[in-house]
Amino acid sequence: MALIAQAEDPATMQTAAGYPEVKSMATAFRFSQKETDCLRRLGVQVAEISLRPDMAKKKALWTAHNDLKTTDPVVFIDPENGWNEIIDAKSLVGEDPLARVWEMSLRKQIFWADGMKDDKVIEDYFDVPYSYSDDGWGLELGKVGGGNGGAYKVVQALKDYDLDFGKIHYPGITIDWEQSRKLMELAHTTFDGILKIRRKNTWWWTLGMCWDFVNIRGLEDFMVDIIAEPENFHRMMNLLCEGKLKMLDFLEQNELLALNTGGTYVGSGGFGFTEQLPRPGYDGYVTTMDMWGFVDSQETVRVNPDQYGEFILPYHKRIAGRFGLNCYGCCEPYEPRWKYVKQLPRLRRVSVSPWADWSTVPEKLGKNYIASVKPMPTPLAMEVMDEDAVRQDCRRAVEQTKGGICEFIMKDNNTLGKNPRNATRWVEIMREEIERAY
């Protein structure tokens, strides 16, 4: 029986952007023999899977795909919160919170290979994050609701620009070096001789800034400010942009960055395998120019495209200019604002969301950009999945985007209707439709 309730269990958290912060886990940094044996056994399975010939083929496919050298589609599914219906947290052996997170991570790798059978590459690495904190933007952020991954409303922190703007400061990162050292030692103790241990932290998911703006100001005022307070909107975006750039400077200068050019999830779908990064002359010192960057602006989905171009794009360009290759977009349709989005420097991967016009992919993205195509996740939320509806959606995705360089991504699953087969069946149907069309 776990020592912590499932609602507080870090093993059940959605972790596409990395592990939950160590400081929030109350780990003892010491595992029982039972926990260690379990983790080592799972590590052996992951290491064995990584040596399978199909993993080398998948890696080569992703590399050619990201380098725009093949039109063979790739398929990937991350069920996100649906993982908790695939792997029941009650079945985990570990009791220490960190042991549970590591165990869940390894079990996911195994299921991706043996259950999901998509194109995710299973590697023989075990990545260890830093234990750190950041002090935010200086305002107390809050929300109402949001339980179990549900909807929530932001509690406005920036109520008045004249009164509150001066309270905002750039976030500062503080590394807990002692905890970070213990974490690395524990990983070596647990996995040496089985998996290769790397220090690798995922410091951000998106650098798009709109997410931060909304969490400070609230969604309604964020959008209204474009019309009612345009100067303050620019003022805020510039501050957020400067804060992100200073964060990147700090991470670079303190050698805290790690390459995301292998099996690291980049953008809002896809992996980083490429021969075009790191930069020529790379000597092991990682800068952002050796990495994939990512900006999005799904919070402005109902904003006029020209307003995106005026109020968001200039700051996105400053952020993207720091990176060797870039991804754009999440749930927002890309095509209404494409004339602006394509101005992002070194843009390579573009999100083609369920709400985008998929038929525009061959003309607008063609073979110059990766189309990260996202069929609708809704049917997978049903206990009995409507396979005809799924097939129709997958077929439309494949047929309308043919002629582009496509990856077909299933994500944003808050639930699988308590039926894990929905996830694996989606992969089968998508592969069948790709085979039929290609």
N, C-alpha and C positions, 0 to 999 in steps of 0.2 A: 504494500500500500504506500502510495506517495506521501511524503511529508507535507506537501503543499496542495492546496485545493486547485482543481483544474483551471478555475477562472483566473488564478494567480500564477499559473504554471508557465514559465518562459518557454517550455518545450512546445506549447500550443500557439505561440505567437507567430504571425506571418513574418518571415525573415528573408524575403527576396532581396532586401537591401543589406543583409548581413545578420550576424548574431545579435540578440539583445545585449545591451551593455552589461558587462560583467558586474559592475557596481550595484546593479539592481537585482542581482540574483541571490545574494546572501550565501554564496558558495563557501564551503570550508576549504577549497583548494586541496582537497584530499579525498580520494575515492576509496570505497570499500573494495575488498578483493572481488566481491561479486560484481560490482560495477566495472572494475578494471577488466575482469575476464570477459564480460559482455562486450565492452567497447573494443577490446583487442580482437575478439571473434568477429565482430562486425567489420572492423578495419581490415582483417584478412580477406573477407568477402569482397570489400570494395577494391582492395589491391588486385585481387584475382580478376575481377570484372574489368579493371582498367587495362589488363593485358590482352583482352579478347580482340581478335582481328577486326571486329565490327567497330570497335572504339577508334582504332586508327583510321578506318574509312570515314567515320563520322567527323573526326577532326579534320581530315583532308577536305571533306565536303564543306564544312563551315569556313575553312580558310579560303577556299576558292570562291565561295559564296560572298564572303565579306570583301574580298578583293575584286569582285565583279568579273570573275573569270569563268563562271558557270551559270546556267539558267536552271539547273536542277534544284527544285524547291527543297527546303528543310522544314521539319515539323517539330514543334516543341509545345509542351503543356506544363504549366505550373499551376496546380489547383489552388494555391494560396491557402485560404482558410479551409478549403476542402481537404487538405492533408489530414486534418484532425478527424476526418471520417474514413480515411484510408488507413492511417496508423492511429489507433486509439491510445491516447496518452495513458490510460489505465493499464495498458499492456507493457509499458516500459519497465525495464528492470531497475534503472537508476532511481535513487531517492534524492541525492544531492542535485540541486537545481541545474548546475552546470553539467553534470553527468547526463542529466535528462536532455538538455539541449544538444549535447554532442551525440547522444544515442539517437535522438530523433533525426539529426542531420545525416548520420550514416544510414539509417534505415530508409530515408528518402532516396539516397543515392542508389541503394540496392533495388528499391521498387521502381525507380526510373528505368533501370536497366532490364529488370526481369518482369516487371508488371506493365509499366507504361509503354516501353519499347518505342519511344520517340527518338529524336536525333540528339538528345543531350549526351555529351561526352562525359563519361565517368573517369576521373583522373585519380592518380595515386598520391594526391596531396591532402594534407590536413592543414587548413588555414587557421591561424591563431590571431585574433584581433588584439588591439591594445585595450586596456582598461582606462577609460578616460571620461571626462565630463566636459560640457561646454556650458557657458553661462547665459546663452541665448541672447536675445536682442535688448534685454533690459526692462522689458515689460512683462507683467505676469500674464501668461496665456492660460486660457481655459476653454472648456466646451461643455455643453449640456447634451447628454445622451451618449451614443457611440458604443454602448455595451455590446459585446459579442460581435464586433465588427459592423454594427448597424450605423444608421444615419445619426448625425449630431449637428448641433448648431454652435458656431464659434461665439464665445463671450468676448465682446469687443474690448480690446485693450487700449487701442489708440482711438480715443473718443473725440479728441479735438486736436487738430494739427498744431495750433498755436500753443496749447497748454502741454501737450504730451510728446511732441516730436523730440524735444530736447532730452527726454528721458531714454531715448533709444541709443544703444551703443552697439558696436560691432561685437559679435560673439567671440569669446576667447576659449581656446581649447587647453585643457590641463590634463596631462598624461599622469596617471598613477603608475610610476615606474616600478614600484615594488609589486603591486598586483600584476602588472604586465609581465614582470619577470617570473612570478609564481605561475602564471598562466602558461607561459612557454615551457617552464620546467615540467609542469604537470602533463602537457601534451607530449613532451619527449619521453617522460616516464611511462606514459600510457601506450604510445604508438611507435617508439623507436624500433627499427627492424621490420616495420609493417608498412607505415605510410611516411611520406616525406613531409616534414614539418616546415611550414613557412609562416613568417610574420606578415600578415596581410589584413589590412583594415579597409572596410568599405565606408568611407567618410561621408558619402552623400548618395542619394538616389538620383534626384534631379537637382540641377543648379538653375532651374527656370525662374526662381524668385517669386512667382505668383502665389505659390503655395505658402511661402512665408508671409507675404503681404496679406493674404486672406486670413491666416491664423492670427495676425495682429489686428487687422481692421474689421474683419467680418466680410462675408461674401457680398452682401447687399451693398455696403458702402464702398467696397473695392470697385464694384462696377459703376456705381453712381458717381464716384470721384472722377472718373474719366471725363464726364460731362460737367459736373458741378465744381470740381476742384482740380483742374488739369495741371496747374503748376505744382500743387502739393503731390499729385500722383507721380509726376516726374521726380520730384524731390525725394519721395519715398523709394521709387525704383532705383534711383541713383545711389541712395544709401545702402539698399539691399545689395546692389551690384558691387559696390565698394567693399561691403562686408564679405561677400563671397570671394572676391579677388584677394582680399587680405588673408582669408582662410587658406586659399590655394598657395599664396606666398609662404605662409607659415609652414604648411605641410611640406612644401618643396625644400625650404631652407633647413628644416629639421630632419630631412630625409625620412619622412613618415609615409610617403606614397609607395604604392606597389603597382606593378603593371596590371592592367585589366585586359590584356591582349590575348589571353588564353581562354580557359573555360569559365571566365567571369561573366555574369549576367550584365549586359550593358543596355542603356536606354530603357525602353519599356517593353523589350522583347528581343531575344537573340543573345548571342555570345560573342566574345571579343576576338576569336581566332583570326589572325591576319599576319601576312608577311610584310605589311607596309608600316608596321610599328613594332618595336620602338624606332626612333629616328636613326638615320645613318650616323655612325660614330658613337652610338650608345655605349657607355662604359659601366653600366650598373647603377648610376645615379639617376633615379627616376624623376623626370619633370612631367608636367601636364602635357607637354608636346609629345611625350611617349605614350599617351593614353587616349582612350575614347572619352569624350565629353558628352553631356546630355542636357538639353533644355527642353521644356515643354510649357504649354500655356493652356491646359485644359480648363482652367478656371475662367478663361475668356471665350469659351465656346459660343456664347451668345453675343459677343462683341463684334462690331463691324470689322471686317478684315483690315480696312484702312486704319482703324484705331489700333489694331494689333501692330501694324506697321509703324505707327507713330509713337505709341506708348510702351510697347514691349520689345519690339525688334532691336532697337539700338542697344539695349542692355543685354539681350541675348547674344548679339554679335560680339560684344566685349568679352563675355564669358566664353563663347565658343572659340574665339580667336586664340585662346590659351591652349587649345587641344589639337592633337595630331589628326584625329578623325572625330566626327560628331554625329550624334543621333538627335532627332527632333520628334517630339509629340508623344501623346498618350491617348486619351479618349477623344480629344478634339479632332474633327475632320480636318485633314491637311489641305484639301484642294481649294477651299475658298480663299485661303491666305497664302497659296503656294508662291505667288510672285514675290512675296516677302520672305517666306521660309527659305526659298532656294538661295537667298543672299547670305545665309549663314556660312561662314568659312569652313571649308573641308567637310561639308555635309555628306554623309554616306548612308545613314539609315533613317527612314521616315516611317512613322507609325501611320498605318492605314486602318483606322478604328472601325468598329461595327457601324458607326454613323457616317463614315466617309462614303463617297461615291467610288466604289471599287473599279468601275469601268474606266476611270481616268488614269489608272496606273500605267498602262502601256504607253500612253501619250506623254503624260507629265513626268513620270519617273523613269520609264523605259529601262534601259540597261546602264543608266548613269547613277542610279541610287538603288538601295535595297528597299523593297516594299515590305514592311513588317505588318502583314495582314492579320487582322484579329476578328475571326467569326464570333457571333454572338454567344456569350456564355449561358444565357438564360435557360435553354433546354436542359443543360446539365444539372440544373438545380432541382429538377423534378425527380421524385423517387423512381418513377418509370419514365425514362427518357424517350421522347418522341423521336425515334431514329429517322423517320421520314423528314421531319423538320431539320434535323441536324444534317442529313445528307443533302437536302436542298440548299442549305446555307453553305456547306462546304463546296458543293458543286458550283454554286454561283461565285464563291470566292476564287476558285481555281480558274473557271472559265473567263470571268471578267478581267482577271489580272494577268492572264497568260500573255507573254510578251515582255513582262517585267522580270526582275530578279527578286523572287518572292520567298519569304519565310511565312509559314502559317502558324500563328501563335494562339494558344488558348490560355487565358488568364482571367483575373478578376472573378474567380469563383468563390463566393462567400460560403456556398454549400454545394455539395454534390447530391443533395436529396437523400443523404445517408446511404448512398449507393456508389461505392468506389468504382464499380464497373462502368459508370458513366464516363469517367475519365479515360479509361483504357479503350473503351469502345469508340470514343471520339477520335482517338489516334488512328484506330483501324479504319474508320469511315473516311477520315481525311486522306490517309494513304491510298485507299481504294479510289477516291475521286482524283487524286493526283495521277495515279497509274492510268486511269481511264482517259484523262485529258492529255497527258504527256507521252 
